[in-house]
Amino acid sequence: MKLFAHTRWDIAPVLAAVAHLLFNVYLIAGFESRPLWLSLVLGGFYAVSISWNINSISHNFIHTPYFKPRAMNYAFSLLESITIGFSQTYYHWIHMRHHSGNSDRPNEKGETIDWLSIYRHGKNGEPENVWSYTFLSFFRDSLGDIHKAIAKNRPFDAKWGRFELYAFLGLAAIGFLYDWKAMLFFIPFYYLGNCLSSLNGYYEHLNGDPEEPIAWGVSSHNRFYNWLWFGNGYHAEHHYRPKTHWTELRNFHEKIKEDQDKAGVHVISTCHALGFMAKENRNPDMIDADV
């Protein structure tokens, strides 16, 4: 029986997800034996790891599920939910709405299809301020609304998503029983990790063109970033063809590069999370060549 649905290279994000979960366990289990300064450093790594997982491992899994057997995909979805601290199934629904709207601007009623749109809470058709988008996005969407929306067409998935949330909360409760001080210590870093994910998403679309499919997203072609984040830098390419496997995004970019240049696809030289440092965002007319 074929194990992987697309390529054996998917063993890389799968093993990375397992390593991430083990890292989370170590944060709590080893808390009492570590000096405070080291836990602060590891807390920073934990925050970054949440954004890294959401925008690479978890994200790619939505579009190209890693396994051929359906049961293994549900199992991996559960593993990811426990690891990132949010239902992978719920995230799947939110993210597919993101692709339905592609960071669209509000309609005449002030609503966007994409709940993650950087224009959703902006004013006068402009993107929202990066600070409010980064630090408030975590609190905005109702889990009840997400559950109801999924349940309309996929009742089992809605139940599975709720089970994923309960599984995470159950393990978190066990963590509090084991070492409540450690759990309280890392809660702010959990929030910070979700903020970093929102920051990442903001610069994946700032200076993109919601009206032009090939330019919906903003890309970074930095090779190290794309190696570490499993192709997340090719974001314009991804929005243009969401089903393209992460291992094929670079080749796809080469095929459509001329069309992208003609359409004015925005490209930054930094990773998306450091988009505020990108000179291209200070001068949108300047687009660097591929790194």
C-alpha positions as a LaTeX table, in Angstrom:
\begin{tabular}{lrrr}
\hline
Residue & $x$ (\AA) & $y$ (\AA) & $z$ (\AA) \\
\hline
Met1 & 0.00 & 0.00 & 0.00 \\
Lys2 & 1.33 & 3.42 & $-0.94$ \\
Leu3 & 1.98 & 5.47 & 2.18 \\
Phe4 & 2.60 & 8.98 & 0.87 \\
Ala5 & 0.04 & 10.60 & $-1.41$ \\
His6 & 2.45 & 12.75 & $-3.44$ \\
Thr7 & 6.13 & 12.15 & $-2.77$ \\
Arg8 & 8.40 & 10.53 & $-0.22$ \\
Trp9 & 9.87 & 13.99 & 0.40 \\
Asp10 & 6.82 & 14.59 & 2.60 \\
Ile11 & 8.63 & 12.53 & 5.23 \\
Ala12 & 10.54 & 15.76 & 5.95 \\
Pro13 & 7.58 & 17.87 & 7.20 \\
Val14 & 6.10 & 14.81 & 8.93 \\
Leu15 & 9.29 & 14.21 & 10.93 \\
Ala16 & 9.58 & 17.94 & 11.57 \\
Ala17 & 6.07 & 17.90 & 13.06 \\
Val18 & 6.99 & 15.00 & 15.37 \\
Ala19 & 10.17 & 16.82 & 16.41 \\
His20 & 8.12 & 19.94 & 17.14 \\
Leu21 & 5.78 & 17.98 & 19.40 \\
Leu22 & 8.73 & 16.43 & 21.27 \\
Phe23 & 10.22 & 19.90 & 21.69 \\
Asn24 & 6.95 & 21.07 & 23.26 \\
Val25 & 7.03 & 18.15 & 25.70 \\
Tyr26 & 10.62 & 18.95 & 26.62 \\
Leu27 & 9.71 & 22.58 & 27.35 \\
Ile28 & 7.40 & 21.43 & 30.15 \\
Ala29 & 9.16 & 18.27 & 31.31 \\
Gly30 & 12.55 & 19.96 & 31.65 \\
Phe31 & 11.39 & 23.29 & 33.04 \\
Glu32 & 12.41 & 22.70 & 36.68 \\
Ser33 & 15.89 & 21.52 & 35.73 \\
Arg34 & 16.69 & 24.52 & 33.52 \\
Pro35 & 17.85 & 28.00 & 34.52 \\
Leu36 & 15.28 & 30.72 & 33.89 \\
Trp37 & 17.37 & 32.42 & 31.21 \\
Leu38 & 17.45 & 29.22 & 29.15 \\
Ser39 & 13.68 & 28.80 & 29.41 \\
Leu40 & 13.29 & 32.38 & 28.17 \\
Val41 & 15.46 & 31.58 & 25.16 \\
Leu42 & 13.55 & 28.36 & 24.50 \\
Gly43 & 10.29 & 30.28 & 24.89 \\
Gly44 & 11.39 & 32.50 & 22.02 \\
Phe45 & 12.14 & 29.43 & 19.92 \\
Tyr46 & 8.74 & 28.02 & 20.89 \\
Ala47 & 6.98 & 31.16 & 19.67 \\
Val48 & 8.82 & 31.06 & 16.34 \\
Ser49 & 8.16 & 27.33 & 16.01 \\
Ile50 & 4.39 & 27.87 & 16.19 \\
Ser51 & 4.46 & 30.31 & 13.28 \\
Trp52 & 6.91 & 28.07 & 11.40 \\
Asn53 & 4.66 & 25.04 & 11.77 \\
Ile54 & 1.41 & 26.84 & 10.92 \\
Asn55 & 2.85 & 28.44 & 7.80 \\
Ser56 & 4.82 & 25.46 & 6.53 \\
Ile57 & 3.97 & 21.97 & 7.80 \\
Ser58 & 0.35 & 22.65 & 8.72 \\
His59 & $-0.26$ & 24.88 & 5.69 \\
Asn60 & 1.12 & 22.45 & 3.11 \\
Phe61 & $-0.84$ & 19.61 & 4.70 \\
Ile62 & $-4.08$ & 21.50 & 3.98 \\
His63 & $-3.44$ & 21.70 & 0.25 \\
Thr64 & $-1.59$ & 18.45 & $-0.35$ \\
Pro65 & $-2.37$ & 15.97 & 2.46 \\
Tyr66 & 0.73 & 13.94 & 3.10 \\
Phe67 & $-0.68$ & 10.42 & 3.32 \\
Lys68 & $-2.60$ & 8.16 & 0.99 \\
Pro69 & $-4.65$ & 6.41 & 3.73 \\
Arg70 & $-7.36$ & 8.76 & 4.93 \\
Ala71 & $-7.04$ & 7.55 & 8.53 \\
Met72 & $-3.38$ & 8.59 & 8.61 \\
Asn73 & $-4.29$ & 12.10 & 7.50 \\
Tyr74 & $-6.82$ & 12.38 & 10.31 \\
Ala75 & $-4.18$ & 11.10 & 12.74 \\
Phe76 & $-1.65$ & 13.64 & 11.49 \\
Ser77 & $-4.28$ & 16.37 & 11.75 \\
Leu78 & $-4.71$ & 15.42 & 15.41 \\
Leu79 & $-0.95$ & 15.46 & 15.97 \\
Glu80 & $-0.71$ & 18.92 & 14.42 \\
Ser81 & $-3.62$ & 20.20 & 16.53 \\
Ile82 & $-1.90$ & 19.11 & 19.71 \\
Thr83 & 1.39 & 20.58 & 18.56 \\
Ile84 & 0.24 & 24.03 & 17.41 \\
Gly85 & $-2.51$ & 24.34 & 20.04 \\
Phe86 & $-5.43$ & 24.78 & 17.67 \\
Ser87 & $-7.63$ & 22.45 & 15.64 \\
Gln88 & $-6.01$ & 21.67 & 12.30 \\
Thr89 & $-9.49$ & 20.96 & 10.91 \\
Tyr90 & $-10.73$ & 24.40 & 11.95 \\
Tyr91 & $-7.58$ & 25.97 & 10.51 \\
His92 & $-8.26$ & 24.11 & 7.25 \\
Trp93 & $-11.67$ & 25.77 & 6.95 \\
Ile94 & $-10.35$ & 29.24 & 7.79 \\
His95 & $-7.52$ & 28.85 & 5.31 \\
Met96 & $-9.77$ & 27.70 & 2.49 \\
Arg97 & $-11.86$ & 30.85 & 3.02 \\
His98 & $-8.58$ & 32.72 & 2.73 \\
His99 & $-8.11$ & 31.20 & $-0.71$ \\
Ser100 & $-11.70$ & 31.95 & $-1.66$ \\
Gly101 & $-11.15$ & 35.65 & $-1.02$ \\
Asn102 & $-7.39$ & 35.95 & $-1.50$ \\
Ser103 & $-7.10$ & 38.88 & 0.91 \\
Asp104 & $-10.00$ & 40.67 & $-0.77$ \\
Arg105 & $-11.10$ & 44.21 & $-0.03$ \\
Pro106 & $-14.43$ & 44.79 & 1.77 \\
Asn107 & $-17.60$ & 44.82 & $-0.33$ \\
Glu108 & $-20.34$ & 47.45 & $-0.11$ \\
Lys109 & $-21.42$ & 45.93 & 3.21 \\
Gly110 & $-17.92$ & 46.20 & 4.62 \\
Glu111 & $-17.43$ & 42.42 & 4.58 \\
Thr112 & $-14.66$ & 40.27 & 3.14 \\
Ile113 & $-14.85$ & 36.65 & 1.99 \\
Asp114 & $-11.41$ & 36.07 & 3.47 \\
Trp115 & $-11.51$ & 36.29 & 7.25 \\
Leu116 & $-7.72$ & 36.69 & 7.23 \\
Ser117 & $-7.71$ & 39.55 & 4.72 \\
Ile118 & $-5.40$ & 42.39 & 5.68 \\
Tyr119 & $-8.16$ & 44.72 & 4.42 \\
Arg120 & $-10.95$ & 43.26 & 6.60 \\
His121 & $-10.41$ & 45.71 & 9.46 \\
Gly122 & $-8.70$ & 48.42 & 7.45 \\
Lys123 & $-10.17$ & 51.79 & 6.55 \\
Asn124 & $-10.91$ & 53.41 & 3.19 \\
Gly125 & $-9.87$ & 50.33 & 1.27 \\
Glu126 & $-6.40$ & 50.34 & 2.80 \\
Pro127 & $-4.70$ & 47.48 & 4.69 \\
Glu128 & $-5.09$ & 47.39 & 8.44 \\
Asn129 & $-2.20$ & 48.65 & 10.54 \\
Val130 & 0.36 & 45.88 & 10.95 \\
Trp131 & 0.37 & 46.22 & 14.74 \\
Ser132 & $-3.35$ & 45.70 & 15.26 \\
Tyr133 & $-3.45$ & 42.91 & 12.66 \\
Thr134 & $-0.56$ & 41.12 & 14.36 \\
Phe135 & $-1.74$ & 41.37 & 17.95 \\
Leu136 & $-5.55$ & 41.30 & 17.59 \\
Ser137 & $-6.12$ & 38.62 & 14.94 \\
Phe138 & $-5.82$ & 35.87 & 17.57 \\
Phe139 & $-8.99$ & 37.10 & 19.32 \\
Arg140 & $-11.24$ & 37.88 & 16.36 \\
Asp141 & $-12.85$ & 34.71 & 15.05 \\
Ser142 & $-15.49$ & 32.67 & 16.87 \\
Leu143 & $-14.81$ & 28.95 & 17.25 \\
Gly144 & $-18.57$ & 28.41 & 17.35 \\
Asp145 & $-19.05$ & 30.08 & 13.97 \\
Ile146 & $-16.24$ & 28.04 & 12.46 \\
His147 & $-17.71$ & 24.81 & 13.83 \\
Lys148 & $-21.19$ & 25.59 & 12.50 \\
Ala149 & $-19.83$ & 26.48 & 9.07 \\
Ile150 & $-17.95$ & 23.19 & 8.80 \\
Ala151 & $-20.90$ & 21.19 & 10.14 \\
Lys152 & $-23.19$ & 22.37 & 7.31 \\
Asn153 & $-21.41$ & 20.24 & 4.73 \\
Arg154 & $-18.96$ & 18.06 & 6.66 \\
Pro155 & $-20.51$ & 17.05 & 9.99 \\
Phe156 & $-17.87$ & 14.42 & 10.76 \\
Asp157 & $-15.05$ & 16.91 & 10.19 \\
Ala158 & $-16.77$ & 19.40 & 12.49 \\
Lys159 & $-16.90$ & 16.75 & 15.21 \\
Trp160 & $-13.29$ & 15.79 & 14.53 \\
Gly161 & $-12.23$ & 19.42 & 14.78 \\
Arg162 & $-13.94$ & 19.72 & 18.15 \\
Phe163 & $-12.24$ & 16.48 & 19.25 \\
Glu164 & $-8.88$ & 17.98 & 18.24 \\
Leu165 & $-9.56$ & 21.00 & 20.42 \\
Tyr166 & $-10.60$ & 18.81 & 23.36 \\
Ala167 & $-7.51$ & 16.66 & 22.90 \\
Phe168 & $-5.26$ & 19.69 & 23.06 \\
Leu169 & $-7.07$ & 21.11 & 26.09 \\
Gly170 & $-6.96$ & 17.72 & 27.80 \\
Leu171 & $-3.21$ & 17.44 & 27.32 \\
Ala172 & $-2.81$ & 21.03 & 28.46 \\
Ala173 & $-4.71$ & 20.13 & 31.65 \\
Ile174 & $-2.32$ & 17.22 & 32.20 \\
Gly175 & 0.52 & 19.67 & 31.68 \\
Phe176 & $-0.88$ & 21.92 & 34.42 \\
Leu177 & $-1.12$ & 18.96 & 36.78 \\
Tyr178 & 2.47 & 18.03 & 36.00 \\
Asp179 & 3.96 & 21.52 & 36.33 \\
Trp180 & 1.57 & 24.47 & 36.47 \\
Lys181 & 4.44 & 26.95 & 36.73 \\
Ala182 & 5.90 & 25.78 & 33.43 \\
Met183 & 2.53 & 25.97 & 31.69 \\
Leu184 & 1.88 & 29.50 & 32.92 \\
Phe185 & 5.41 & 30.50 & 31.91 \\
Phe186 & 4.93 & 29.43 & 28.29 \\
Ile187 & 1.38 & 30.76 & 27.74 \\
Pro188 & 2.63 & 34.25 & 26.71 \\
Phe189 & 4.99 & 32.60 & 24.21 \\
Tyr190 & 2.05 & 30.61 & 22.82 \\
Tyr191 & 0.21 & 33.87 & 22.21 \\
Leu192 & 3.34 & 35.45 & 20.75 \\
Gly193 & 3.69 & 32.51 & 18.36 \\
Asn194 & 0.20 & 33.10 & 17.02 \\
Cys195 & 1.00 & 36.80 & 16.67 \\
Leu196 & 4.10 & 35.92 & 14.65 \\
Ser197 & 1.94 & 33.77 & 12.40 \\
Ser198 & $-0.36$ & 36.76 & 11.81 \\
Leu199 & 2.67 & 38.95 & 11.13 \\
Asn200 & 3.86 & 36.39 & 8.61 \\
Gly201 & 0.45 & 36.41 & 6.91 \\
Tyr202 & 0.36 & 40.20 & 6.78 \\
Tyr203 & 3.49 & 40.47 & 4.68 \\
Glu204 & 2.42 & 37.56 & 2.49 \\
His205 & $-0.17$ & 39.98 & 1.06 \\
Leu206 & 0.97 & 43.55 & 1.71 \\
Asn207 & 1.46 & 45.15 & $-1.72$ \\
Gly208 & $-0.21$ & 42.21 & $-3.40$ \\
Asp209 & $-3.00$ & 42.85 & $-5.89$ \\
Pro210 & $-6.41$ & 41.45 & $-4.80$ \\
Glu211 & $-7.72$ & 42.01 & $-8.34$ \\
Glu212 & $-4.98$ & 40.10 & $-10.20$ \\
Pro213 & $-4.83$ & 36.30 & $-9.60$ \\
Ile214 & $-1.18$ & 35.89 & $-10.51$ \\
Ala215 & $-0.32$ & 38.71 & $-8.06$ \\
Trp216 & $-2.65$ & 37.79 & $-5.17$ \\
Gly217 & 0.29 & 36.90 & $-2.95$ \\
Val218 & 3.72 & 38.32 & $-2.20$ \\
Ser219 & 6.75 & 36.09 & $-2.63$ \\
Ser220 & 10.21 & 35.71 & $-1.18$ \\
His221 & 12.58 & 33.58 & $-3.23$ \\
Asn222 & 15.27 & 33.35 & $-0.57$ \\
Arg223 & 16.48 & 29.77 & $-0.83$ \\
Phe224 & 17.30 & 29.21 & 2.84 \\
Tyr225 & 13.90 & 30.54 & 3.90 \\
Asn226 & 12.13 & 28.27 & 1.44 \\
Trp227 & 14.20 & 25.28 & 2.52 \\
Leu228 & 13.46 & 25.83 & 6.21 \\
Trp229 & 9.78 & 26.75 & 5.71 \\
Phe230 & 9.03 & 24.10 & 3.08 \\
Gly231 & 8.42 & 26.48 & 0.18 \\
Asn232 & 6.33 & 29.07 & 2.03 \\
Gly233 & 8.23 & 31.91 & 0.38 \\
Tyr234 & 6.63 & 31.16 & $-2.98$ \\
His235 & 3.39 & 32.68 & $-1.83$ \\
Ala236 & 2.28 & 34.40 & $-5.03$ \\
Glu237 & 2.90 & 31.15 & $-6.87$ \\
His238 & 0.98 & 29.26 & $-4.22$ \\
His239 & $-2.10$ & 31.48 & $-4.42$ \\
Tyr240 & $-2.05$ & 31.28 & $-8.20$ \\
Arg241 & $-1.97$ & 27.46 & $-8.11$ \\
Pro242 & $-2.76$ & 26.28 & $-4.55$ \\
Lys243 & $-2.55$ & 22.57 & $-5.38$ \\
Thr244 & 1.08 & 22.79 & $-6.49$ \\
His245 & 3.14 & 20.63 & $-4.15$ \\
Trp246 & 5.69 & 22.47 & $-2.02$ \\
Thr247 & 8.56 & 20.63 & $-3.72$ \\
Glu248 & 7.43 & 21.94 & $-7.13$ \\
Leu249 & 6.92 & 25.61 & $-6.30$ \\
Arg250 & 10.39 & 26.72 & $-7.34$ \\
Asn251 & 10.04 & 25.05 & $-10.75$ \\
Phe252 & 6.57 & 26.53 & $-11.13$ \\
His253 & 8.00 & 29.97 & $-10.40$ \\
Glu254 & 10.54 & 29.57 & $-13.19$ \\
Lys255 & 7.76 & 28.65 & $-15.63$ \\
Ile256 & 5.64 & 31.71 & $-14.90$ \\
Lys257 & 8.35 & 34.21 & $-14.00$ \\
Glu258 & 7.88 & 36.34 & $-17.12$ \\
Asp259 & 4.12 & 36.53 & $-16.58$ \\
Gln260 & 4.71 & 37.46 & $-12.96$ \\
Asp261 & 7.06 & 40.26 & $-13.96$ \\
Lys262 & 4.50 & 41.62 & $-16.43$ \\
Ala263 & 1.79 & 41.55 & $-13.75$ \\
Gly264 & 4.03 & 43.29 & $-11.22$ \\
Val265 & 4.10 & 40.51 & $-8.63$ \\
His266 & 5.57 & 41.94 & $-5.45$ \\
Val267 & 8.71 & 40.14 & $-4.29$ \\
Ile268 & 10.60 & 40.82 & $-1.07$ \\
Ser269 & 14.16 & 39.86 & $-0.19$ \\
Thr270 & 13.48 & 38.92 & 3.44 \\
Cys271 & 11.35 & 36.15 & 4.84 \\
His272 & 7.72 & 37.20 & 5.29 \\
Ala273 & 7.96 & 37.49 & 9.07 \\
Leu274 & 10.64 & 40.16 & 8.58 \\
Gly275 & 8.69 & 41.94 & 5.88 \\
Phe276 & 8.82 & 45.17 & 7.89 \\
Met277 & 12.57 & 45.17 & 7.24 \\
Ala278 & 12.27 & 44.58 & 3.49 \\
Lys279 & 13.40 & 47.59 & 1.44 \\
Glu280 & 10.86 & 46.54 & $-1.20$ \\
Asn281 & 8.05 & 47.38 & 1.23 \\
Arg282 & 9.51 & 50.84 & 1.77 \\
Asn283 & 9.65 & 51.30 & $-1.99$ \\
Pro284 & 7.03 & 49.05 & $-3.66$ \\
Asp285 & 8.39 & 49.88 & $-7.12$ \\
Met286 & 11.71 & 48.20 & $-6.32$ \\
Ile287 & 11.66 & 44.43 & $-6.69$ \\
Asp288 & 14.85 & 42.48 & $-6.16$ \\
Ala289 & 15.94 & 39.66 & $-8.39$ \\
Asp290 & 15.72 & 36.12 & $-7.06$ \\
Val291 & 18.19 & 35.23 & $-4.30$ \\
\hline
\end{tabular}
